[in-house]
């Protein structure tokens, strides 16, 4: 059963009210609770879009875990190099967050400075994966709560069994249900759930 983490008070008001913890992110979150065991005081967190990486960064930093650099693949490499050195000098953990895994293949985060590349290669690599059905159902509930959208208790299980297993997909699916419900000026019924699922043609068969 997925557990939950309450977000820090400094989190954005449009952020989810909690972080759902499931098989997709449990190992990464467990590692974030124990930065003293990170090699060279450094970890890199990867994950798909909208998977809660930034929220976990807020939670880690606000809990006194250490320094966080989000979207690290877009940060000047000299800045990252100095941050790594600072972590070694002070012993304060450094968490880098990226949307892309490191590597030279197309679409990957390619680090050009050889010294930085070798150092980041020694860091702890943490990855968030796509959710399973149980976690997806929890994510659907969270996004519905954010929109003040009242779904039937059976909705999340029904939708999770048919939707694409994706953090971003859960958010978009709930947004579609909300929009269709407003357009039709009626509560989100089974017919609306099905129509929202149909908007995402790569969903699983019913």
C-alpha positions in Angstrom: 0.0 0.0 0.0 1.5 3.4 -1.0 2.4 5.6 1.9 2.5 9.4 1.9 4.8 12.3 2.8 3.5 15.7 3.8 5.1 18.5 1.8 7.0 21.3 3.6 5.1 24.5 4.3 7.3 26.4 1.8 6.1 24.3 -1.1 4.2 26.1 -3.8 0.4 26.5 -3.2 -0.2 24.8 -6.5 1.8 21.7 -5.5 0.2 18.5 -4.5 -0.7 18.4 -0.8 1.4 15.3 -0.3 3.9 13.0 -2.1 2.7 9.5 -2.8 5.3 6.9 -2.1 5.2 3.6 -4.0 7.5 1.1 -5.6 8.4 3.7 -8.2 10.0 6.1 -5.8 10.4 4.4 -2.4 14.1 3.5 -2.9 15.0 7.0 -3.9 13.1 8.5 -1.0 14.7 6.1 1.5 18.2 7.2 0.2 17.2 10.9 0.6 16.6 10.3 4.3 20.2 9.1 4.8 22.5 11.5 2.9 25.4 10.7 5.2 25.8 7.4 3.4 26.1 9.0 -0.1 29.4 8.5 -1.8 31.3 11.8 -1.9 28.2 13.4 -0.3 26.5 13.6 -3.7 23.4 12.1 -5.3 21.7 12.6 -8.7 18.0 12.1 -8.9 16.4 11.3 -12.2 12.8 10.6 -13.2 10.1 11.1 -15.8 8.2 14.4 -16.1 5.9 15.4 -13.2 7.2 12.5 -11.1 7.8 14.7 -8.0 11.5 15.3 -8.3 11.3 19.0 -7.5 8.9 18.4 -4.7 11.3 15.8 -3.2 14.1 18.4 -3.6 12.0 20.9 -1.5 11.3 18.2 1.1 15.0 17.3 1.3 16.3 20.9 1.5 13.7 22.1 3.9 14.4 19.1 6.1 18.1 20.2 6.3 19.3 17.4 4.1 21.7 19.6 2.1 22.0 21.7 -1.1 19.7 21.0 -4.0 20.3 22.0 -7.6 17.2 21.4 -9.8 17.4 21.0 -13.6 21.1 20.3 -13.2 21.5 19.4 -16.9 20.8 23.1 -17.7 23.2 24.6 -15.1 26.6 25.8 -16.0 29.1 23.0 -15.5 31.5 25.2 -13.6 28.8 25.9 -11.1 28.2 22.2 -10.7 31.9 21.5 -10.3 32.1 24.2 -7.5 29.1 22.7 -5.8 30.6 19.3 -5.9 33.9 20.6 -4.4 31.9 22.5 -1.7 30.2 19.3 -0.7 33.6 17.6 -0.2 34.9 20.5 1.8 31.9 21.0 4.1 30.5 17.5 4.2 27.1 19.0 3.4 25.2 16.8 1.0 24.6 17.8 -2.6 21.5 16.7 -4.5 21.4 17.2 -8.2 18.0 16.8 -10.0 17.7 16.1 -13.7 15.0 15.1 -16.1 17.6 13.0 -18.1 20.0 10.3 -17.3 23.6 10.9 -17.9 25.3 9.6 -21.0 26.4 10.5 -24.5 23.4 9.1 -26.4 20.9 11.4 -27.9 18.5 12.9 -25.3 20.8 12.1 -22.4 22.6 14.6 -20.1 26.0 14.8 -21.6 28.6 16.4 -19.2 31.4 17.9 -21.2 33.9 18.7 -18.5 35.9 15.5 -18.0 36.7 16.3 -14.3 33.0 16.9 -13.6 31.9 13.8 -15.5 34.2 11.6 -13.5 33.0 13.0 -10.2 29.4 12.8 -11.1 30.0 9.2 -12.1 30.9 8.5 -8.5 27.8 10.0 -7.1 24.8 8.0 -5.9 22.4 7.5 -8.8 18.7 7.6 -7.8 15.8 7.0 -10.2 12.1 7.4 -10.0 10.2 5.1 -12.3 6.7 5.2 -13.7 3.9 4.2 -11.2 2.2 0.8 -10.9 -1.6 0.7 -10.8 -1.8 1.1 -7.0 0.3 4.2 -7.0 -1.4 5.5 -10.1 -4.7 5.3 -8.3 -3.3 7.4 -5.4 -1.9 9.9 -7.8 -5.3 10.3 -9.5 -6.8 10.9 -6.1 -4.2 13.6 -5.3 -4.7 15.5 -8.5 -8.5 15.3 -8.1 -8.1 16.8 -4.6 -5.9 19.6 -6.0 -8.8 20.5 -8.4 -11.5 20.1 -5.8 -12.9 17.5 -8.1 -15.2 15.0 -6.3 -14.8 11.6 -7.8 -16.8 8.5 -7.0 -14.8 6.2 -4.7 -14.5 3.6 -7.5 -13.1 6.1 -10.0 -9.4 5.9 -9.1 -9.2 2.1 -9.3 -11.3 2.1 -12.5 -9.1 4.7 -14.2 -5.8 3.4 -13.0 -6.5 0.0 -14.5 -7.1 1.5 -17.9 -4.8 4.6 -18.0 -1.3 4.8 -19.2 1.1 4.2 -16.2 2.6 7.7 -16.1 3.0 10.5 -13.5 2.2 13.1 -16.2 -0.6 10.9 -17.6 -2.4 10.8 -14.3 -2.3 14.6 -14.1 -3.5 15.1 -17.6 -6.3 12.5 -17.2 -7.7 14.2 -14.2 -7.5 17.6 -15.9 -9.5 16.1 -18.9 -12.1 14.7 -16.5 -12.4 18.1 -14.8 -12.7 19.9 -18.1 -15.3 17.6 -19.5 -17.3 17.8 -16.3 -17.3 21.6 -16.5 -18.2 21.7 -20.2 -21.2 19.4 -19.6 -22.1 21.1 -16.3 -22.5 17.7 -14.7 -20.6 15.6 -12.1 -17.8 13.4 -13.4 -19.8 10.2 -14.3 -18.6 6.9 -15.8 -19.3 8.3 -19.3 -17.0 11.2 -18.6 -14.3 8.9 -17.3 -14.4 6.9 -20.5 -14.4 9.9 -22.7 -11.3 11.3 -20.8 -9.6 7.9 -21.2 -10.4 8.0 -24.9 -8.7 11.3 -25.4 -5.4 9.5 -24.7 -5.4 7.0 -27.5 -2.4 5.1 -26.1 -4.3 3.9 -23.0 -4.7 0.3 -22.0 -7.6 -1.7 -23.3 -10.8 -1.8 -21.1 
